[in-house]
Amino acid sequence: MPARPFSRNVSRPSGTHAPRSARSRQAPAAPPDRERMGQRLRTIRKAHRLTLKALSERYGVALSTLSKMELGQGRVSYEKFGAVARALQVDIAALFDARAEMPPGPGERRAVVVRTTLAAAPRYDAGPYDFRMLATDYPAKRMTPVHGTIAARELAQFPDYIRHPGQEFVTVLSGRVRIRFETGEVVDLARDESAYFDSGVGHVYLSTGRGHAQVLVVMVEH
């Protein structure tokens, strides 16, 4: 409930050091499953010297949920991943891709641009949605871009509306999408149409076309 799949290769002047991100493209991260993501969460939590109980108390994520996340059990919403990332004070991308935390090495400069392909983007299946996290190795991102496949067709497929601090932009790449808000408002979008909204207001995406819908979502926290 998210960098640039459309970015082009960027040439650099001869004699300059290649940015870290350019070299990282040579060995793209494999799409992680829940178990590998759980291992990333455990590694980051321990680096912060936090117990599961302390992390749960810090940001109000249930201890049982955190335990399941670290064990790779069950499906967890973006909302929960976002809360954990805020509690750990890391980019949410760090939970999906170890490269998100890699500082530039000696003689390397900070990346100016990174290029992402869907095939190499870390993947997470949250049930109603299937996420591909984009530009996970760009340092200190201010936006979270996500490619999403919307499988859900009914509100009943969600345990609750999804809420996370900030603002959200979505554009429909294929299919048709309905955004339902806990306020009762409904927005219907066709291909190439977009919406921008307060993501702190509970919302869900539903596919209303013949099949699954494809969307590009960009999220920004306040």
C-alpha positions, 0 to 999 in steps of 0.5 A: 500500500514505493527509481526511475524505470524510464531513466536513460543511461548517462555517460560520464567524462573520461578520467572521472571515477564511476559512481558507486551506483553505476558499478552496482548495476553490474550485479543487481540485487535478486528479488528478495523473498520474505525470509531474506527481508526478515534477515535484513530487518534482524541485521538492522535491528541488531545493529541498532542494539534493539530487542524486538520488544524495544522496537515494538514499544518505540513505534507501536508495531505489535511484537507478534508482527515484528517477529513474523516479519523477521521470520518471513512469515505471513504478508505484511503491509507497506504501512507496517514496513514504513513504521519499522523503517521510521523506528530504525531511522533508515530508508525503507529501501534498506529493508529490501536491499542491502545496497541502500546503506552502502556509503561511497567507497574511497575515490567514489563520489555519491551517485547522481543517477541510478537506473532501475529495471523491473526484473532486478527490482526487489519484490514483495508480495503483500497479497492485494498488491505486488510491489517492486521497490525502485531505486533502492540503492539511491542514497538518502532518497526523499521519495519512495517510488514503487511499481505496483500490481493491483490484484485486489478487487474488493474492500473486504480483501483488506483487514483495514485501510492503509495509512502512512504519514505523508503524501502519495502520487499514483499514475495508472500504467495499465488497467483501471484503478479505484482508490477508496478512502475511509472518508467515503470518497472514491476516485476512479482512474483509467490508464494514464490518469493520476491522483495525488492525496494525503496518505495519512488518510486511510486508503486502498487501491482496487482493480476495476478492469478486466485484469490486474492493474499496473501502477507507478506510486511515489510516496513522500513522508513529511 
